Amino acid sequence: MRIDFGQALCGFDGKPLWDGAAPNEGEEGKTIALATVCINALMADLESDRSAAGEEKVDRWHLAQRIFAANEAGEPLELKATDVVLIQDRVGKAFGAAIVAPAFALLDATE
């Protein structure tokens, strides 16, 4: 599955979600990118991680690093279905519905 992690998450109205307040006309703002959400979810220390082995945490770090590198290069990233399932599981546990639903929509809309 190829995923473009540079995509912005969108709200009910189809407009990008903003990191902070939406900018005024003529000002620049920062949208919430799929990469940011996924990396944060992979790196988060969730309650369910307390018994996780160190290798599992290192694997998540490597996946987050791959997402970061692809996003920085402006290229989609080829992922295995198991990686997408892991990302969705982590995003679902780390964030509320306003972030989870748009993130899942982008993760499910693969090339």
C-alpha positions in Angstrom: 0.0 0.0 0.0 1.3 3.4 -0.9 0.4 6.2 1.4 1.1 9.9 1.0 1.8 11.0 4.6 2.0 14.7 3.6 -1.8 14.9 3.2 -3.7 17.1 5.5 -6.4 15.8 7.7 -9.8 17.3 6.9 -12.8 18.1 9.0 -16.6 17.7 8.3 -16.5 20.5 5.7 -13.7 18.9 3.7 -11.3 21.8 4.7 -7.9 21.0 6.3 -7.7 20.9 10.0 -5.2 23.4 11.4 -2.5 23.0 14.0 -3.8 25.7 16.3 -6.2 28.4 15.1 -6.9 28.7 11.4 -4.9 31.6 9.9 -6.5 34.8 8.9 -6.6 35.7 5.2 -3.1 36.4 3.9 -1.4 34.6 6.8 0.2 31.2 6.7 -0.8 28.4 9.0 0.1 24.8 9.5 -2.3 22.0 8.7 -2.3 18.8 10.6 -0.5 16.3 8.4 -1.1 12.5 8.4 2.6 12.1 9.1 2.5 14.1 12.3 -0.5 12.1 13.6 1.0 8.7 12.7 4.5 9.5 14.0 3.1 10.8 17.3 0.9 7.7 17.7 3.8 5.4 17.0 6.0 7.2 19.5 3.4 7.7 22.2 3.8 5.8 25.5 0.3 4.3 25.8 -0.9 2.4 28.8 -0.9 -0.8 26.8 2.8 -0.3 26.1 3.9 -0.9 29.7 4.5 -4.5 29.1 5.8 -4.1 25.5 9.2 -5.5 24.8 12.0 -3.2 23.8 12.2 -4.6 20.3 8.5 -3.8 19.7 9.3 -0.2 20.6 12.3 -0.1 18.3 10.2 -1.5 15.5 7.7 1.3 16.0 10.5 3.8 16.0 11.9 2.5 12.7 8.4 2.7 11.1 8.0 6.3 12.4 11.5 7.1 10.9 10.4 5.7 7.5 7.2 7.8 7.6 9.2 10.9 8.5 11.8 10.4 5.7 9.1 9.8 3.1 7.2 12.8 4.2 10.4 15.0 4.1 11.1 13.8 0.6 7.6 14.5 -0.5 7.1 10.9 -1.6 4.5 8.3 -0.8 5.6 5.3 1.3 5.1 1.7 0.5 3.8 -0.1 3.6 2.8 -3.7 4.3 -0.9 -4.2 5.4 0.4 -5.2 8.9 2.1 -1.8 9.2 -1.1 0.0 8.3 -3.0 -2.0 10.8 -0.4 -1.2 13.5 -0.6 2.6 12.6 -4.4 2.5 12.8 -4.4 0.7 16.1 -2.0 3.3 17.6 -3.8 6.3 16.1 -7.1 4.9 17.4 -5.7 4.6 20.9 -3.8 7.8 21.0 -6.3 10.4 19.7 -9.9 11.3 19.8 -12.5 10.9 17.0 -11.8 14.3 15.4 -8.3 13.1 14.5 -8.9 9.3 14.2 -11.7 9.5 11.6 -9.9 11.8 9.1 -6.6 9.8 9.6 -8.3 6.5 9.0 -10.0 7.9 5.9 -6.5 8.8 4.5 -5.0 5.5 5.6 -7.8 3.6 3.9 -7.6 5.6 0.7 -4.4 4.0 -0.5 -3.2 3.8 -4.1 
